[in-house]
Amino acid sequence: MSDTPTSAPPEKPGLFVRLRASLSLSRAQTIFGLVAALLSIGGSMYGYLRVTRPPDVGELITIVRDRADKPLGEATVEVLTPKDALVTTLVAAEPGARTSLKEGTYRLRVSHPKYGAETRTVQVIAGQTSEIRVRLSPRAATAPGGSPVGDASRAVNEGVESLRKIFR
């Protein structure tokens, strides 16, 4: 046996030591500066493009009152396209019926069981609120010679006419 000690293989330096040896302070500052610049420019472009794009919806508020300026709680508000296609139906409550709609022209048909119906045309502008106030008048009383059958017949005729409009 010999008295010479066996030597262990030399240790490889760790990752941090190797990285520190090849990376100087100026290189690290350059890398972090470029990353910060890219994040800053990307974030500002995202914010600019996201904020400047206008919303495509507006809000519509319909306030329904009677001639004495009292709110009508059971009023029905139908939102229609100019070609009479139903978009949505709302029930007017205090302070009013509220909905969001795409920008465009709509027709409102407001009705109540005890009052006559009103129709309005409204323009909804994106990003804005349109407030429509509708005053309903009481329905005309049935003539002394009139009958409930005549009223029912008129209601059926109106329904048939509405269906004809749909299927045109």
Residue pairs with C-beta under 8 A, 6 or more apart in sequence:
13 21
54 126
54 127
55 126
55 127
56 102
56 103
56 126
57 100
57 101
57 102
57 103
57 126
57 127
58 100
58 101
58 102
58 103
58 124
58 125
58 126
58 127
58 128
58 129
58 130
59 98
59 99
59 100
59 101
59 124
59 128
59 129
59 130
60 79
60 98
60 99
60 100
60 101
60 106
60 122
60 124
60 129
60 130
60 132
61 95
61 96
61 97
61 98
61 129
61 130
61 131
61 132
62 77
62 90
62 92
62 96
62 97
62 98
62 108
62 110
62 132
62 134
63 71
63 92
63 95
63 96
63 131
63 132
63 133
63 134
64 71
64 72
64 75
64 77
64 92
64 96
64 97
64 110
64 112
64 134
64 136
65 71
65 72
65 133
65 134
65 135
65 136
66 72
66 115
66 135
66 136
66 137
66 138
67 135
67 136
67 137
67 138
69 135
71 92
71 94
71 95
72 92
72 112
72 115
72 136
73 92
73 93
73 94
74 91
74 92
74 112
74 113
75 91
75 92
75 97
75 110
75 111
75 112
75 115
75 136
76 89
76 90
76 91
76 92
76 110
76 111
76 112
77 89
77 90
77 91
77 92
77 97
77 108
77 109
77 110
78 86
78 88
78 89
78 90
78 108
78 109
78 110
78 111
79 86
79 87
79 88
79 89
79 90
79 99
79 101
79 106
79 107
79 108
80 86
80 87
80 106
80 107
80 108
80 109
81 87
81 106
81 107
82 105
82 106
82 107
82 121
84 107
84 162
84 165
84 166
87 101
87 106
88 99
88 101
90 97
90 98
90 99
91 97
92 110
96 131
101 124
102 124
102 126
103 124
103 125
103 126
104 123
104 124
105 121
105 122
105 123
105 124
106 121
106 122
106 123
106 124
107 119
107 120
107 121
107 122
108 119
108 120
108 121
108 122
108 132
108 134
109 117
109 118
109 119
110 117
110 118
110 119
110 120
110 134
110 136
111 117
111 118
112 136
114 138
114 139
115 136
115 137
115 138
115 139
116 136
116 137
116 138
116 139
116 140
117 136
118 134
118 135
118 136
120 132
120 134
122 130
122 132
123 130
124 130
142 148
142 150
142 151
